[in-house]
Amino acid sequence: MKSIAFLALLVAPAMAGHWDVEKVDSAGWGAAVDMRWHPDGRLFLCYSDTSGIIRLASKDSIWSYEELPQWRPVLPGTQAFDIDRRGNIGVSYVGTDYQGWYVLRADTGWVDIQTPFYPFFPPLTTFDTAGAPAITVQTGDAYALARFWDAAWVTCILKIGDPSWHPWFGGCALGSGNDGVIWGVFWYSYSWPKLDVDGMDLFSFHLRDTVVTVNPIAGGYFSAIGAASGCVDRQGSVHSCYRYKPMSGSGAFYLDQTQIDTVLVHFTTVEFDALDRPQVAYVPWEGGLLYRYLDAGVWHIFDLQTTGVTALSLIIGENLQPLIAYTTSDGVFLAHGIGVTGQSEEQRGPNVVGSGLIATVARNVLLLPISFSSTHTSLFDTNGRRVADLRSGPNDVSRLVPGVYFVREAQAVRKVVITR
């Protein structure tokens, strides 16, 4: 594995900026938390309390809350959710019987969709471009992606283990883009008790239609991998950050195959913004909550001065600023990065956010000036997913869900609000 020089980490001062922290909910501490943007521009958080009650919190001007219908007991912290382009919300979870369950909220309300799977780990959830739900499952000695097509669950095998090696799979991250590709990262653990040999391997995958491509990232005999998370950048490449520890040595925190910190970590989350900059948040073993982003080859580091974090999630907000949701024994919190991610020298100039080159509001048609290149201009949603390639002049955006988007041309980025 490659290792990055730590000189840049030591000499790079934190950019001017600060964090505003608000309390989202007094309930929900101690379990997983996830964030997604709704097409109408609202931010949604999904989390559960220690009794297994799954809650959704959304914010327009104020926070509102909703509890999922409790059809059966839920294992706390096993929920995962996503929002499709039409605003439908899907939530997967594991019941106390260890069976996987799925619920969908559409215009008619919540619908309970039973799955035939018995995953012994928290499932992960996403939607394909048609709005069909997908979850990660373990079926026997195989790790698979299950999609709900024509009222039936159809599986696509990602990895088959060797039963003699006592395989065990754990889902790490899952998502989908507007190009029809479902992506994710997962790790696979194996052991041979008679030989006292064990290890873990970390993989990424792309699934387009029914064709799946799996790529190894890290691992090996006598290695331990954990706290992994992932994302996809605007070119469609899958990235992951994770804890890696060989049999000998103290281990460290990695982004892809590059070491970015010497600490071991409990939880990680990573996103790539519209400027192709990785943003990561993580909880070291000794506690705390750290955030950093890479710009022009230099890591900028922030300590949020928070302790007792039991789960976290990262999402990119307006002006490429980070939002970090996390839970402690006091409840669910949301940290807003204010002026945290600066701009490198080559990103400064007349064509940055707020320059006025593009209309802020577009109704069905987005008009770009002639100065914009048709080969390097793209439109991204708030999750950093490319939703359209643009050209100079009028661009039909009527098919897109109303909401906040970003136009990027070379190093120029501008916020656009699409309305009807």
C-alpha positions in Angstrom: 0.0 0.0 0.0 1.1 3.5 -0.7 1.6 6.0 2.1 1.3 9.7 1.8 3.9 12.0 3.3 2.6 13.5 6.6 4.6 16.8 6.2 1.6 18.3 4.4 -0.7 17.3 7.2 1.6 18.9 9.8 2.2 22.2 8.1 -1.2 22.8 6.5 -3.2 25.2 8.8 -6.9 24.8 9.1 -8.7 27.1 6.6 -10.6 30.0 8.1 -14.1 28.7 9.0 -16.1 27.3 11.9 -18.8 24.8 12.7 -22.3 25.6 13.8 -23.9 22.6 15.7 -27.6 22.2 16.2 -29.5 19.5 18.1 -31.9 17.6 15.8 -33.5 15.3 18.2 -33.1 14.1 21.8 -34.1 10.6 20.8 -32.2 8.4 18.4 -28.8 8.3 20.1 -26.7 5.2 20.0 -27.5 3.9 16.6 -26.8 4.5 12.9 -27.6 7.8 11.2 -27.9 8.6 7.5 -28.6 11.8 5.5 -30.1 12.4 2.1 -31.3 15.4 0.1 -34.9 15.3 -1.0 -35.7 16.6 -4.5 -37.6 19.5 -3.0 -34.4 20.7 -1.3 -35.2 19.4 2.2 -32.5 17.5 4.2 -33.7 14.2 5.7 -32.0 12.3 8.5 -32.9 8.6 9.4 -31.9 7.1 12.7 -33.1 4.8 15.5 -33.1 4.8 19.2 -31.9 2.0 21.4 -35.3 0.5 21.5 -35.4 0.1 17.7 -37.8 3.0 16.9 -36.9 4.3 13.5 -37.4 8.0 13.0 -37.2 10.4 10.1 -36.3 14.1 10.6 -36.6 16.6 7.9 -35.9 20.3 7.8 -37.5 23.1 5.7 -37.5 26.1 8.0 -37.9 24.0 11.2 -37.4 20.3 12.0 -40.3 17.9 11.6 -40.3 14.3 12.8 -42.0 11.0 11.8 -41.8 7.5 13.2 -41.9 4.5 10.9 -44.9 2.2 11.4 -43.7 -0.6 13.7 -44.8 -3.8 12.0 -42.3 -5.9 14.0 -39.4 -5.4 16.5 -36.3 -3.8 15.0 -32.7 -4.5 15.8 -31.5 -1.0 16.8 -29.0 0.6 14.4 -29.7 -1.7 11.5 -31.7 0.8 9.4 -30.6 2.3 6.1 -32.5 4.6 3.8 -32.4 6.4 0.5 -34.6 8.9 -1.5 -35.3 8.5 -5.2 -35.6 11.3 -7.8 -39.4 11.4 -7.3 -39.2 11.8 -3.6 -40.1 8.3 -2.6 -38.3 7.1 0.6 -37.2 3.5 1.2 -36.0 2.1 4.5 -34.5 -1.3 5.1 -33.8 -2.9 8.5 -33.2 -6.2 10.3 -35.9 -7.5 12.6 -35.2 -9.2 15.9 -35.8 -12.4 14.0 -32.8 -11.5 11.8 -35.0 -11.3 8.7 -34.5 -8.4 6.4 -37.4 -6.1 5.9 -38.1 -3.1 3.6 -40.7 -0.3 3.8 -41.4 2.3 1.1 -43.1 5.7 1.5 -44.8 6.9 -1.7 -47.9 9.0 -2.3 -50.2 6.4 -0.8 -48.2 6.2 2.5 -46.0 3.5 3.9 -45.9 0.1 2.3 -44.4 -3.0 3.9 -42.4 -5.2 1.5 -41.2 -8.4 3.1 -37.9 -9.8 1.9 -36.9 -13.5 1.8 -33.5 -12.8 3.2 -32.0 -13.3 6.7 -29.0 -11.0 6.8 -26.9 -11.2 9.9 -25.6 -7.7 9.3 -27.3 -4.3 8.6 -28.6 -4.2 5.0 -27.9 -1.2 2.8 -30.5 0.6 0.6 -30.6 2.5 -2.6 -32.8 3.0 -5.7 -32.0 2.4 -9.4 -32.9 5.1 -11.9 -36.4 3.6 -12.4 -37.1 4.0 -8.7 -36.8 0.2 -7.9 -35.3 -0.4 -4.5 -32.1 -2.4 -4.0 -30.6 -3.8 -0.8 -27.5 -5.8 0.1 -28.0 -9.3 1.4 -26.1 -12.4 2.3 -27.4 -15.6 0.8 -25.6 -18.7 2.2 -22.0 -18.3 1.3 -22.6 -15.5 -1.2 -22.8 -11.7 -0.9 -25.4 -10.3 -3.2 -27.4 -7.2 -4.3 -31.2 -7.8 -4.3 -33.4 -5.6 -6.4 -37.2 -5.5 -6.3 -38.4 -6.0 -9.9 -42.0 -6.9 -10.9 -43.1 -7.7 -7.4 -40.2 -10.1 -6.8 -36.7 -9.8 -5.3 -34.0 -10.6 -7.9 -30.4 -11.1 -6.7 -27.1 -10.5 -8.4 -24.1 -12.2 -6.8 -21.1 -10.0 -5.9 -18.9 -12.5 -4.1 -19.0 -16.2 -3.3 -17.1 -17.4 -0.3 -15.5 -20.7 0.5 -17.5 -22.5 3.2 -14.4 -24.2 4.6 -13.0 -20.8 5.4 -16.0 -19.7 7.5 -16.8 -16.6 5.3 -18.7 -13.6 6.7 -19.7 -10.5 4.7 -20.4 -7.0 5.9 -21.9 -4.3 3.8 -20.2 -0.9 3.9 -21.7 1.5 1.4 -24.2 1.5 -1.4 -25.5 4.1 -3.8 -26.7 4.8 -7.3 -26.3 7.5 -9.9 -28.4 9.0 -12.6 -26.4 7.1 -15.2 -28.1 3.8 -14.1 -25.1 2.4 -12.3 -25.4 1.0 -8.8 -22.2 1.1 -6.8 -20.9 0.0 -3.5 -18.1 -1.3 -1.3 -18.1 -4.3 0.9 -15.7 -6.4 3.0 -15.4 -10.2 3.2 -13.9 -11.9 6.3 -12.6 -15.5 6.4 -11.0 -17.8 8.9 -9.7 -21.4 9.1 -9.7 -22.3 12.8 -7.6 -25.4 12.4 -4.8 -23.4 11.0 -5.5 -20.2 13.1 -5.5 -18.2 9.8 -7.9 -15.4 9.2 -8.1 -12.2 7.2 -10.3 -9.6 5.5 -10.6 -8.3 2.0 -12.3 -5.0 0.9 -13.9 -4.7 -2.6 -15.7 -2.1 -4.7 -18.3 -2.9 -7.3 -20.3 -1.4 -10.2 -23.5 -2.9 -11.4 -25.0 -1.7 -14.8 -28.1 -3.6 -15.7 -27.1 -7.2 -14.9 -23.4 -6.8 -15.4 -21.4 -6.5 -12.2 -17.7 -5.6 -12.0 -15.9 -6.3 -8.7 -12.5 -4.8 -7.9 -10.3 -5.6 -4.8 -9.1 -2.6 -2.8 -7.2 -3.9 0.2 -6.8 -6.8 2.6 -5.0 -10.2 2.9 -4.2 -12.9 5.4 -3.8 -11.7 9.0 -5.2 -8.3 8.1 -8.2 -6.6 9.7 -10.5 -4.1 7.9 -13.4 -2.2 9.4 -15.2 1.1 9.7 -15.4 1.2 5.9 -17.6 3.7 4.0 -17.7 4.7 0.3 -18.9 7.1 -2.3 -18.7 7.6 -6.1 -17.1 10.6 -7.7 -18.4 12.6 -10.7 -16.5 10.3 -13.1 -18.3 7.3 -11.7 -15.3 5.8 -9.8 -16.0 4.2 -6.4 -13.9 5.4 -3.4 -13.7 4.1 0.1 -12.2 5.0 3.4 -11.5 2.4 6.0 -9.5 1.1 9.0 -6.7 -1.2 8.0 -4.5 -3.2 10.4 -2.0 -5.9 9.5 -0.9 -8.6 11.8 2.2 -6.7 12.8 2.0 -2.9 13.2 -0.5 -0.4 14.6 -2.7 0.1 11.6 -4.0 3.4 10.2 -6.8 5.2 8.4 -6.9 5.0 4.6 -8.7 6.7 1.8 -8.6 4.2 -1.1 -5.1 2.9 -0.8 -3.5 6.0 0.6 -2.9 6.4 4.3 -4.2 9.7 5.5 -3.9 9.3 9.3 -2.0 7.1 11.7 -5.0 6.5 14.0 -7.4 3.6 14.0 -11.0 4.6 13.7 -14.5 3.5 14.9 -16.6 5.1 12.1 -15.8 6.8 8.8 -17.7 8.6 6.1 -16.5 10.1 2.8 -17.9 12.2 -0.1 -16.3 13.8 -3.2 -17.5 17.3 -3.9 -18.1 18.9 -7.3 -14.5 20.0 -7.4 -13.3 16.4 -7.1 -12.1 17.0 -3.6 -12.5 14.2 -1.0 -14.1 15.2 2.2 -13.9 12.7 5.1 -15.2 12.6 8.7 -14.1 9.9 11.2 -14.1 9.0 14.9 -10.7 7.8 16.2 -10.5 4.9 18.6 -9.5 7.3 21.4 -12.6 9.4 20.7 -13.4 12.7 19.2 -14.7 13.7 15.7 -12.3 14.8 13.0 -13.0 16.2 9.5 -10.6 16.9 6.7 -10.6 17.6 3.0 -7.9 17.5 0.3 -7.3 20.6 -1.8 -4.4 21.1 -4.1 -2.5 18.2 -2.6 -2.9 19.5 1.0 -5.1 18.0 3.7 -7.0 20.6 5.8 -7.9 19.4 9.2 -10.7 20.3 11.7 -11.4 19.0 15.1 -15.1 19.3 16.0 -14.3 19.1 19.7 -17.0 16.4 20.2 -16.9 13.3 22.3 -19.0 10.2 22.7 -19.9 9.9 19.0 -21.7 6.6 18.3 -22.5 7.1 14.6 -22.0 9.7 11.9 -22.8 10.7 8.3 -21.4 13.3 5.9 -23.1 15.1 3.0 -22.2 18.1 0.9 -24.3 21.2 1.3 -24.5 24.5 -0.4 -21.2 26.1 -1.7 -19.5 22.7 -1.2 -19.6 23.0 2.6 -19.8 19.8 4.7 -22.8 18.8 6.9 -22.0 16.1 9.5 -24.8 14.3 11.3 -23.7 12.4 14.4 -25.2 10.8 17.5 -24.1 10.8 21.1 -25.8 9.8 24.4 -27.5 13.3 24.3 -29.2 12.9 21.0 -28.8 13.5 17.2 -26.8 16.6 16.1 -26.0 18.3 12.8 -22.8 20.2 12.4 -22.7 22.8 9.6 -19.4 23.7 8.1 -19.3 27.5 7.6 -16.5 28.6 5.3 -14.7 25.4 6.0 -13.8 24.3 2.5 -11.8 27.1 0.9 -10.7 27.4 -2.7 -7.2 26.7 -4.0 -5.5 29.4 -6.1 -6.4 27.8 -9.4 -10.1 27.7 -8.3 -10.2 31.5 -7.5 -11.2 33.9 -10.3 -14.2 35.3 -12.0 -16.0 32.0 -12.6 -16.7 30.8 -9.1 -19.9 30.4 -7.2 -21.9 33.6 -7.2 -20.2 35.1 -10.2 -23.5 35.8 -11.9 -22.6 34.1 -15.2 -25.6 31.7 -15.0 -29.2 32.5 -13.9 -29.8 31.3 -10.4 -33.3 30.0 -11.2 -34.1 27.9 -14.2 -37.6 26.9 -15.3 -37.5 23.9 -17.6 -34.6 25.4 -19.7 -31.1 26.2 -18.4 -29.4 28.8 -20.5 -25.6 28.8 -20.6 -23.5 31.6 -22.1 -21.5 31.0 -25.2 -18.3 31.1 -23.2 -19.0 27.7 -21.6 -17.5 24.6 -23.2 -19.9 21.9 -24.4 -17.3 19.2 -23.7 -16.5 20.0 -20.1 -19.7 21.4 -18.6 -21.9 19.1 -16.4 -24.8 19.5 -14.0 -24.6 17.8 -10.6 -27.1 17.2 -7.8 -26.4 18.0 -4.2 -24.9 14.5 -3.6 -22.3 15.2 -6.3 -23.9 12.9 -8.8 -23.7 14.0 -12.5 -27.2 14.3 -13.8 -26.6 15.9 -17.2 -24.0 17.1 -19.7 -24.6 20.7 -20.8 -23.8 22.8 -23.8 -23.7 26.5 -24.6 -27.2 27.9 -25.1 -30.5 26.4 -24.0 -30.5 23.1 -22.2 -33.7 21.2 -21.5 -33.9 20.3 -17.8 -37.6 19.7 -17.6 -37.0 16.0 -16.9 -35.1 16.7 -13.7 -36.8 16.9 -10.3 -37.1 20.5 -9.0 -34.4 21.3 -6.5 -30.8 22.5 -6.0 -28.1 21.6 -8.6 -24.6 22.8 -9.4 -23.1 23.6 -12.8 -19.4 22.9 -13.2 -17.3 23.9 -16.2 -13.6 23.4 -15.7 -13.0 24.9 -12.3 -16.1 27.1 -12.3 -19.0 26.1 -10.1 -22.4 27.7 -9.6 -25.5 26.9 -7.7 -28.7 26.6 -9.8 -32.3 26.1 -8.6 -34.5 24.2 -11.0 -38.2 25.0 -10.6 -41.5 24.4 -12.5 
